[in-house]
Amino acid sequence: MVSATWDEVRARRLARSSLADRANADGLVEVVRDLGGIHAQVQASAELQLATRVDGLTQKDVREELWERRRLVKAWTLRGTLHLHPAGELALWYAARRAVAGVGPDDDGGLDAWRDPAGVLHPPLGRDEVRAIRAAVWDALDGKCLLRDELAAAVVKRVGPGPEQRLRSGFAFFLAELCQGPPQGAKVTFVRPDQWIDGWQEVDEKHALLETCRRFLHTYGPARPVDFREWFSSRALAAAEARALFESFGDELEEVDVEGHRAYVLAGDTASPVARPSLRLLPEYDVYIMGFRERDQLVPEAVREQIAAHRRGRYEGPAGVRLVVVDGVAAGVWERKKRGKRIELRVTPAQRLTRPQRAELDEEAARIGEFTGLEPNLVVA
């Protein structure tokens, strides 16, 4: 069995997350592919995740790839949350999700009663009702790009007023096979992926799940079944199913001992790059943090205390906090705030920065300023 250290694992994950050597701007789509998608519940976070990995990138570049060139797409995939993916691979991620849910693209189960964020309890919907609503969604979007309220109104026109309030309160129940179109101001729009994406083709569910697991192991390995389960969808993928998935690879996986912690990589993929000093400002929900499941090797005690005191950190843990990452380890927190034509970056390290680290911090601040088109104002607490 091959042995590795946690320093080697961090160096490997940094390199494969494009956080060691940054990619060129023409490699943007490939970076998104290699990362297994970019978490995009917060659009600004998704954009900054790319900014710290791709040289010479601007917000305009990302938005053009999404809404004009359509080489990237924004849709609900991992853990049921919004992610950016290469447009040509969205069918793969949807098929992998269906493999875990155990349904086909046209299968519809009923929905239980649901209490929305405002506290309103919505009655359950039967299987036939859900099927009718989803068919109405698909029909309403034929050749169209609609706002949420426009889509809800079009669906109600087709199926009647019964589900209207549930549609307006939680349309995510019926968005599983859609993707987002160009926003109108601060409002999102919805489109059909088979019409928005050129050359749309369905993918075999079993093949898709195996391929997404390979992607995870390549970028975030060494990893165990529980790590993939938490990254992909802990609610939908049972622990036993995750173990069976790993077992199904057979000789395609190789076990690695990381200082007594046994995990898996793709067979033959055991090399680690030489670690180089680095400092990165990672936004909330950064995929390096989301993919690094062994949090005790990522977040030291001093930073855990910072996270616990943070308004999002106390509920969401490291994922919901903007982290200063030094050599692959969390080393503090930071905040950003736009003020007119300036962007204020307030960094609170958990330890004193060395002179080279402070120089890299200045470079990170300048990069964020260039990406956003705003003058950076860096404050180190």
C-alpha positions as CSV (number, residue, x, y, z in Angstrom):
1,M,0.0,0.0,0.0
2,V,1.3,3.5,-0.9
3,S,1.8,5.9,2.0
4,A,1.3,9.7,1.9
5,T,1.4,12.6,4.3
6,W,-1.3,15.2,4.8
7,D,1.1,17.8,3.5
8,E,1.3,15.8,0.3
9,V,-2.5,15.4,0.1
10,R,-3.0,19.1,0.5
11,A,-0.4,19.8,-2.2
12,R,-2.2,17.4,-4.5
13,R,-5.6,18.9,-3.9
14,L,-4.3,22.5,-4.3
15,A,-2.7,21.6,-7.6
16,R,-5.8,19.8,-8.9
17,S,-8.0,22.6,-7.7
18,S,-5.9,25.2,-9.8
19,L,-4.9,26.9,-6.5
20,A,-1.2,26.2,-6.9
21,D,-0.6,27.0,-10.6
22,R,-3.4,29.1,-12.0
23,A,-4.9,28.4,-15.4
24,N,-4.9,30.7,-18.3
25,A,-8.1,32.4,-19.2
26,D,-8.7,30.1,-22.2
27,G,-8.8,27.2,-19.8
28,L,-11.8,28.5,-17.8
29,V,-14.2,25.8,-18.9
30,E,-11.7,23.0,-18.3
31,V,-11.1,24.3,-14.8
32,V,-14.8,24.1,-14.0
33,R,-14.9,20.6,-15.4
34,D,-11.9,19.4,-13.3
35,L,-13.4,20.8,-10.1
36,G,-16.6,18.9,-10.6
37,G,-18.5,22.2,-10.9
38,I,-18.4,25.5,-9.0
39,H,-20.8,26.0,-6.2
40,A,-23.0,28.9,-7.3
41,Q,-25.8,29.5,-4.8
42,V,-24.1,32.9,-4.4
43,Q,-23.1,34.2,-7.8
44,A,-20.4,36.5,-6.5
45,S,-18.8,33.6,-4.7
46,A,-18.9,31.4,-7.9
47,E,-17.2,34.2,-9.8
48,L,-14.5,34.8,-7.1
49,Q,-13.8,31.1,-7.0
50,L,-12.9,31.3,-10.7
51,A,-11.0,34.6,-10.3
52,T,-8.6,33.0,-7.8
53,R,-7.9,30.1,-10.1
54,V,-7.8,31.6,-13.6
55,D,-5.3,34.4,-14.6
56,G,-6.6,37.5,-16.4
57,L,-10.3,36.7,-15.8
58,T,-13.0,39.3,-15.3
59,Q,-16.6,39.2,-14.2
60,K,-17.6,40.0,-17.7
61,D,-15.8,36.9,-19.0
62,V,-17.7,34.6,-16.7
63,R,-21.0,36.1,-17.5
64,E,-20.4,36.0,-21.2
65,E,-19.5,32.3,-20.9
66,L,-22.8,31.7,-19.1
67,W,-25.3,33.9,-21.0
68,E,-23.7,34.6,-24.4
69,R,-21.3,31.9,-25.5
70,R,-23.2,29.3,-23.3
71,R,-20.1,27.2,-22.7
72,L,-21.0,27.2,-19.0
73,V,-24.4,26.6,-17.5
74,K,-25.9,27.2,-14.1
75,A,-28.2,24.5,-12.7
76,W,-29.2,22.5,-9.6
77,T,-26.9,19.5,-9.3
78,L,-24.6,18.5,-6.3
79,R,-26.5,18.4,-3.1
80,G,-29.5,19.9,-4.9
81,T,-27.7,23.3,-5.0
82,L,-26.8,25.6,-7.8
83,H,-23.5,24.9,-9.6
84,L,-21.7,26.0,-12.7
85,H,-20.8,23.2,-15.1
86,P,-19.5,23.0,-18.7
87,A,-22.7,23.2,-20.7
88,G,-21.9,20.0,-22.6
89,E,-21.7,18.0,-19.3
90,L,-25.0,19.1,-17.6
91,A,-26.7,15.9,-18.9
92,L,-24.0,13.9,-17.2
93,W,-24.6,15.6,-13.8
94,Y,-28.4,15.3,-14.1
95,A,-28.1,11.6,-14.9
96,A,-25.8,11.0,-11.9
97,R,-28.3,12.7,-9.7
98,R,-31.1,10.5,-11.1
99,A,-29.0,7.4,-10.5
100,V,-28.9,8.3,-6.8
101,A,-32.6,9.2,-6.6
102,G,-33.5,6.0,-8.4
103,V,-35.7,7.7,-10.9
104,G,-35.6,8.2,-14.7
105,P,-35.9,11.6,-16.4
106,D,-39.6,11.3,-16.8
107,D,-40.5,9.7,-13.4
108,D,-42.4,11.8,-10.9
109,G,-43.3,10.9,-7.3
110,G,-45.7,12.8,-5.1
111,L,-44.6,15.6,-2.7
112,D,-45.2,15.7,1.0
113,A,-46.7,18.6,2.8
114,W,-44.2,21.4,3.1
115,R,-43.8,24.5,5.3
116,D,-42.1,27.3,3.4
117,P,-39.6,29.8,4.9
118,A,-42.5,32.2,5.8
119,G,-44.1,29.4,7.9
120,V,-47.0,28.7,5.5
121,L,-47.9,25.0,5.4
122,H,-48.6,23.8,1.8
123,P,-50.6,20.6,1.4
124,P,-49.1,17.5,-0.2
125,L,-49.3,16.9,-4.0
126,G,-50.0,13.5,-5.5
127,R,-48.0,11.7,-8.1
128,D,-50.4,12.7,-10.9
129,E,-50.4,16.3,-9.8
130,V,-46.7,16.5,-9.7
131,R,-46.4,14.9,-13.2
132,A,-48.9,17.4,-14.6
133,I,-47.1,20.4,-13.0
134,R,-43.7,19.3,-14.4
135,A,-45.2,18.7,-17.8
136,A,-46.7,22.2,-17.7
137,V,-43.3,23.7,-16.7
138,W,-41.7,22.0,-19.7
139,D,-44.5,23.1,-22.0
140,A,-44.5,26.7,-20.7
141,L,-40.7,27.0,-21.4
142,D,-40.9,25.7,-24.9
143,G,-38.8,28.2,-26.8
144,K,-39.0,30.7,-23.9
145,C,-36.9,32.1,-21.1
146,L,-39.2,33.1,-18.2
147,L,-39.0,34.8,-14.8
148,R,-40.1,32.8,-11.8
149,D,-43.5,34.6,-11.5
150,E,-44.0,34.3,-15.3
151,L,-43.4,30.6,-15.1
152,A,-45.6,30.1,-12.1
153,A,-48.4,32.0,-13.9
154,A,-48.0,29.9,-17.1
155,V,-48.1,26.7,-15.1
156,V,-51.3,27.7,-13.2
157,K,-52.9,28.6,-16.5
158,R,-52.3,25.0,-17.6
159,V,-53.1,23.0,-14.4
160,G,-55.3,25.3,-12.4
161,P,-54.8,27.4,-9.2
162,G,-54.4,24.5,-6.7
163,P,-50.5,24.5,-6.6
164,E,-50.1,28.3,-7.1
165,Q,-48.9,29.3,-3.7
166,R,-46.5,26.4,-3.4
167,L,-45.1,27.2,-6.9
168,R,-44.5,30.8,-5.8
169,S,-43.0,29.9,-2.5
170,G,-40.8,27.0,-3.5
171,F,-40.4,26.5,-7.2
172,A,-37.3,24.4,-6.7
173,F,-39.6,21.4,-6.3
174,F,-40.2,21.6,-10.1
175,L,-36.8,22.8,-11.3
176,A,-34.8,19.5,-11.2
177,E,-34.4,19.3,-14.9
178,L,-34.1,23.0,-15.8
179,C,-31.2,25.5,-15.9
180,Q,-31.0,29.2,-15.4
181,G,-31.2,31.7,-18.2
182,P,-29.8,35.2,-18.3
183,P,-30.9,37.2,-15.2
184,Q,-33.1,40.2,-15.6
185,G,-31.7,42.6,-13.1
186,A,-31.6,40.8,-9.8
187,K,-34.3,38.2,-10.9
188,V,-33.4,34.8,-12.2
189,T,-34.9,33.3,-15.4
190,F,-35.4,29.6,-16.4
191,V,-34.9,27.7,-19.6
192,R,-35.0,24.2,-20.9
193,P,-31.5,22.7,-21.1
194,D,-32.4,20.7,-24.2
195,Q,-33.1,24.0,-26.0
196,W,-30.5,26.2,-24.3
197,I,-27.6,23.8,-24.8
198,D,-26.5,22.7,-28.3
199,G,-26.3,19.0,-28.9
200,W,-28.2,17.9,-25.7
201,Q,-28.1,14.2,-25.2
202,E,-29.2,12.1,-22.3
203,V,-26.6,10.0,-20.5
204,D,-26.8,6.6,-18.9
205,E,-27.4,7.0,-15.2
206,K,-25.0,4.3,-14.0
207,H,-22.2,5.5,-16.2
208,A,-22.8,9.1,-15.0
209,L,-22.5,8.2,-11.4
210,L,-19.3,6.3,-11.9
211,E,-17.8,9.1,-13.9
212,T,-18.7,11.8,-11.3
213,C,-17.1,9.6,-8.6
214,R,-13.9,9.4,-10.8
215,R,-13.9,13.2,-11.1
216,F,-14.2,13.5,-7.3
217,L,-11.4,11.1,-6.6
218,H,-9.1,12.7,-9.2
219,T,-9.5,16.2,-7.7
220,Y,-10.3,15.6,-4.0
221,G,-8.8,12.2,-3.4
222,P,-7.6,10.3,-1.5
223,A,-11.1,9.8,-0.3
224,R,-13.5,7.3,1.2
225,P,-17.1,6.4,0.3
226,V,-18.4,8.7,3.1
227,D,-16.5,11.6,1.6
228,F,-18.0,11.2,-1.8
229,R,-21.4,10.7,-0.2
230,E,-21.2,14.0,1.7
231,W,-19.9,15.9,-1.4
232,F,-22.4,14.5,-3.8
233,S,-25.6,14.2,-1.9
234,S,-25.7,12.8,1.6
235,R,-29.5,12.8,1.7
236,A,-30.1,10.9,-1.5
237,L,-27.1,8.6,-1.4
238,A,-27.2,6.0,1.5
239,A,-23.9,5.0,3.2
240,A,-24.3,1.5,2.0
241,E,-24.8,2.6,-1.6
242,A,-21.7,4.8,-1.5
243,R,-19.7,1.8,-0.2
244,A,-21.2,-0.4,-3.0
245,L,-20.3,2.2,-5.6
246,F,-16.6,2.2,-4.5
247,E,-16.6,-1.6,-4.5
248,S,-18.0,-1.6,-8.0
249,F,-14.7,0.0,-9.3
250,G,-12.8,-3.1,-8.4
251,D,-9.1,-2.8,-9.5
252,E,-9.8,0.7,-10.8
253,L,-9.2,2.0,-7.2
254,E,-6.0,1.9,-5.1
255,E,-5.9,2.2,-1.3
256,V,-3.6,4.8,0.2
257,D,-2.5,5.2,3.8
258,V,-2.4,8.9,4.9
259,E,-0.7,8.9,8.3
260,G,-3.0,6.1,9.4
261,H,-6.1,7.3,7.5
262,R,-6.9,4.9,4.8
263,A,-8.6,6.2,1.6
264,Y,-8.7,5.6,-2.1
265,V,-7.4,7.1,-5.3
266,L,-7.8,6.0,-8.9
267,A,-5.3,3.1,-9.6
268,G,-1.9,4.5,-10.4
269,D,-2.8,8.0,-9.4
270,T,-0.7,8.2,-6.3
271,A,1.9,10.9,-7.1
272,S,1.9,14.2,-5.3
273,P,3.5,17.4,-6.5
274,V,6.2,19.2,-4.6
275,A,4.5,21.6,-2.2
276,R,5.1,25.3,-2.7
277,P,4.2,28.1,-0.4
278,S,0.9,29.8,-1.2
279,L,-1.8,32.1,0.2
280,R,-5.3,32.3,-1.2
281,L,-8.4,34.2,-0.3
282,L,-11.2,31.7,-0.8
283,P,-14.8,32.9,-0.9
284,E,-17.7,31.3,0.9
285,Y,-18.6,27.8,-0.4
286,D,-15.3,27.4,-2.3
287,V,-15.1,24.0,-3.8
288,Y,-11.7,23.3,-2.2
289,I,-13.3,23.6,1.2
290,M,-16.4,21.7,0.1
291,G,-14.3,18.8,-1.3
292,F,-11.9,18.7,1.7
293,R,-14.0,16.4,3.9
294,E,-11.3,15.7,6.6
295,R,-11.9,19.1,8.3
296,D,-9.5,18.3,11.2
297,Q,-6.7,18.4,8.6
298,L,-8.0,21.6,7.1
299,V,-9.1,23.9,9.9
300,P,-6.8,24.3,13.0
301,E,-8.3,25.1,16.4
302,A,-7.6,28.9,16.2
303,V,-9.6,29.2,13.0
304,R,-12.4,27.0,14.3
305,E,-12.8,29.6,17.0
306,Q,-13.0,32.3,14.4
307,I,-15.6,30.3,12.4
308,A,-17.7,29.6,15.5
309,A,-17.9,33.3,16.2
310,H,-18.9,34.1,12.6
311,R,-22.6,34.7,11.9
312,R,-22.6,32.1,9.1
313,G,-19.9,29.9,10.5
314,R,-21.8,29.0,13.7
315,Y,-24.5,27.4,11.5
316,E,-22.7,26.4,8.3
317,G,-19.2,25.6,9.5
318,P,-16.2,26.3,7.4
319,A,-18.1,26.1,4.1
320,G,-20.1,29.3,4.8
321,V,-17.1,31.4,5.7
322,R,-14.5,33.2,3.6
323,L,-11.2,31.7,4.5
324,V,-7.6,32.7,4.2
325,V,-5.8,29.5,3.1
326,V,-2.1,29.2,3.6
327,D,-0.4,26.2,2.1
328,G,-3.7,24.4,1.9
329,V,-4.7,25.0,5.5
330,A,-7.2,27.6,6.8
331,A,-5.3,30.4,8.4
332,G,-7.9,33.1,9.1
333,V,-11.1,34.7,7.8
334,W,-11.8,37.6,5.6
335,E,-14.8,39.8,4.5
336,R,-15.5,41.9,1.5
337,K,-17.8,44.9,1.0
338,K,-18.4,47.1,-2.0
339,R,-18.3,50.8,-1.2
340,G,-18.9,52.8,-4.3
341,K,-16.1,52.2,-6.7
342,R,-14.0,50.5,-4.1
343,I,-14.1,47.0,-2.6
344,E,-13.1,46.8,1.1
345,L,-11.2,43.5,2.0
346,R,-10.9,43.0,5.7
347,V,-8.6,40.1,6.6
348,T,-8.2,38.6,10.1
349,P,-5.4,36.1,10.2
350,A,-5.3,33.5,13.0
351,Q,-1.5,33.9,13.1
352,R,1.0,36.5,12.2
353,L,1.7,36.5,8.4
354,T,5.3,36.3,7.2
355,R,6.6,38.9,4.8
356,P,6.2,36.6,1.8
357,Q,2.7,35.7,2.9
358,R,1.8,39.4,3.2
359,A,3.1,40.0,-0.3
360,E,0.9,37.2,-1.6
361,L,-2.1,38.7,0.3
362,D,-1.5,42.0,-1.4
363,E,-1.4,40.2,-4.8
364,E,-4.7,38.5,-3.9
365,A,-6.3,41.8,-3.1
366,A,-5.1,43.3,-6.3
367,R,-6.5,40.2,-8.2
368,I,-9.9,40.7,-6.7
369,G,-9.8,44.4,-7.6
370,E,-8.9,43.6,-11.2
371,F,-11.6,41.0,-11.5
372,T,-14.4,43.2,-10.1
373,G,-13.2,46.4,-11.7
374,L,-13.1,48.0,-8.2
375,E,-10.3,49.6,-6.3
376,P,-9.3,47.3,-3.5
377,N,-8.8,48.6,0.0
378,L,-7.0,45.9,2.1
379,V,-7.3,46.1,5.9
380,V,-5.4,43.5,7.9
381,A,-6.8,43.2,11.5
